Amino acid sequence: MKPTKTIPTFKDENEEREFWEKSDTLDYFDTSNAKVVRFPNLKKTTKSISIRLPVDMLDELKVRANSIDVPYQSFIKMLLQEGLSARGNI
């Protein structure tokens, strides 16, 4: 299938973002020869958050993380991932 429309010129990223949010890419790109690719070195975007934990809970997290030789913040992410996976949300 050949694309039927020409991609317009955008004045900035916001205009382009708005355009693609409303447009179907199949109208602009020929996907008949598309190939699956992997980007193994890309890392997920992360965002810092602040969370208040009881001191005894944080101490216990640090002890458990240390027992498996993992930084405690990574251990917390592991626990969150396990919890989300157990609920079928991921």
C-alpha positions as CSV (number, residue, x, y, z in Angstrom):
1,M,0.0,0.0,0.0
2,K,1.4,3.4,-1.0
3,P,1.0,6.4,1.3
4,T,-1.7,8.7,0.0
5,K,-0.9,11.9,1.9
6,T,2.2,14.1,2.3
7,I,3.4,14.9,5.8
8,P,3.1,18.6,6.4
9,T,5.9,20.9,7.6
10,F,5.6,21.7,11.3
11,K,6.6,24.9,13.0
12,D,7.6,23.1,16.2
13,E,7.4,19.8,18.1
14,N,4.1,20.6,19.8
15,E,2.4,21.2,16.4
16,E,3.8,17.9,15.1
17,R,2.7,16.0,18.3
18,E,-0.8,17.4,17.9
19,F,-0.9,16.4,14.3
20,W,0.2,12.8,14.9
21,E,-2.2,12.4,17.9
22,K,-5.1,13.1,15.4
23,S,-3.7,11.4,12.3
24,D,-3.4,7.8,11.1
25,T,0.2,7.0,10.3
26,L,-1.0,4.5,7.7
27,D,-2.2,7.4,5.6
28,Y,1.4,8.7,5.5
29,F,3.7,5.7,5.5
30,D,4.0,2.6,3.4
31,T,4.2,-0.3,5.9
32,S,4.1,-3.1,3.4
33,N,7.9,-3.6,3.7
34,A,8.1,-2.8,7.5
35,K,10.4,-5.0,9.5
36,V,10.4,-5.8,13.2
37,V,13.4,-4.3,14.9
38,R,14.7,-4.4,18.5
39,F,16.6,-1.8,20.4
40,P,18.2,-3.7,23.2
41,N,20.2,-0.8,24.6
42,L,17.2,1.5,25.1
43,K,16.3,2.1,28.7
44,K,12.8,2.8,30.0
45,T,12.1,6.4,30.9
46,T,12.1,6.9,34.6
47,K,10.8,9.6,36.8
48,S,11.9,10.3,40.4
49,I,9.2,10.3,43.0
50,S,9.1,11.0,46.7
51,I,7.4,8.6,49.0
52,R,7.2,8.7,52.8
53,L,7.8,5.4,54.5
54,P,7.9,4.5,58.2
55,V,11.6,4.4,59.3
56,D,11.3,0.8,60.5
57,M,9.9,-0.2,57.1
58,L,12.7,1.5,55.2
59,D,15.2,-0.1,57.6
60,E,13.7,-3.5,56.8
61,L,13.8,-2.9,53.1
62,K,17.5,-2.0,53.3
63,V,18.3,-5.1,55.4
64,R,16.5,-7.4,52.9
65,A,18.1,-5.6,49.9
66,N,21.5,-5.9,51.4
67,S,20.9,-9.7,52.1
68,I,20.6,-10.2,48.3
69,D,23.3,-7.6,47.4
70,V,20.9,-5.2,45.7
71,P,20.6,-1.5,46.2
72,Y,17.5,-0.8,48.3
73,Q,15.9,1.4,45.7
74,S,16.2,-1.3,43.1
75,F,14.8,-3.8,45.6
76,I,11.8,-1.6,46.1
77,K,11.3,-1.5,42.3
78,M,11.5,-5.2,42.2
79,L,8.8,-5.5,44.9
80,L,6.6,-3.1,43.1
81,Q,7.0,-5.0,39.8
82,E,6.2,-8.3,41.5
83,G,3.1,-6.8,43.1
84,L,1.9,-5.3,39.8
85,S,2.6,-8.6,37.9
86,A,0.7,-10.6,40.5
87,R,-2.3,-8.5,40.0
88,G,-2.1,-8.9,36.2
89,N,-1.7,-5.2,35.6
90,I,1.5,-5.6,33.5
